Amino acid sequence: LELSHKEFVEILPKKGFLVKDLTDKEVSDIYGFRLALEKDVILHVIEKARKKDLVFLESLLNKLVDCKDVKTFLEIDILFHRSLAQLTDNDQIINALGGIWDLCIWVGFRALSNQYGLIGVLDEHFALLDSLKKKDPAGALDAIEAHINNSLKKILGTYRYK
């Protein structure tokens, strides 16, 4: 029922389930909404993040340096983004992003699973962290926008949605 509510699947009474195909527009809309929310997160945390928060975020990224397993990579990647969102202390943002991240994992897994999918993703995260450390809002906003837009391009380029 939760997957149906999130529109991952369609329930076919007395038959089973049908995994829903998304259109390019639907995928773009998901990532556009995620970008808007994550930019808001950056604006909330740029001054709020303490040294211990940044050290924790860096420790997460360091776990990804030699990670080749896409599932593990995505789990830690989402933990990184979730940790940023939690620094806002805004339950509405955190909950909205929780639903968006599920959708992003669903549509992004295939794109990141190919041999080139993970290239550049970690660099994008380190660029964001560097801007946060410098308390550089423009740099941080540019970094999150580049990260989300590059992810979207990989997804749309890897799998053609309807």
Phi, psi and omega in degrees: 000322179296318178296324177292317179300322179276003177066028173283323182226158174249130179276124177254103184308132178064010180235320182139222185227151176234122178288128185281136170273140178256150175276163174305319181296317180297318178296316178297321178296319178301312183288330175294318178293318178300317181299315180300315180293316183290329174296320178296320176303312182301315181296328178287321190263349185304320178264339186278331185295129179264168181304317181296327177294316181292323177297317178298314180300319179294323179297324177296314180296324180296332176293339183269351187305313181251015183284125177247351181274116186298319181298312178297318179302312182295321179298315180289323177301313180293324176299321176301308181294320179296321179296321175298312182299321181295334177293341178287334184060030180245104185300327181294317178296314181300314181293318179297316179293327177303315177291322180293319180298322176301314179296320180295321176295317181301311183276339185267343185302314182296319181295320181282343182284340179287167189297340181253358188299323184272351181297128176089338184297314181294321177300322178296320178293318179294325177297318177297312180299319179299318178293324177294319179298322180278355185055046182254092184299319181297316179296319180293318178295319176298319182294316181291323178294316178299317181298310182294316181293321177294321177298315179299316179299319178297317182295311181291331179280336183273319186228120179278115175276168181291000000 
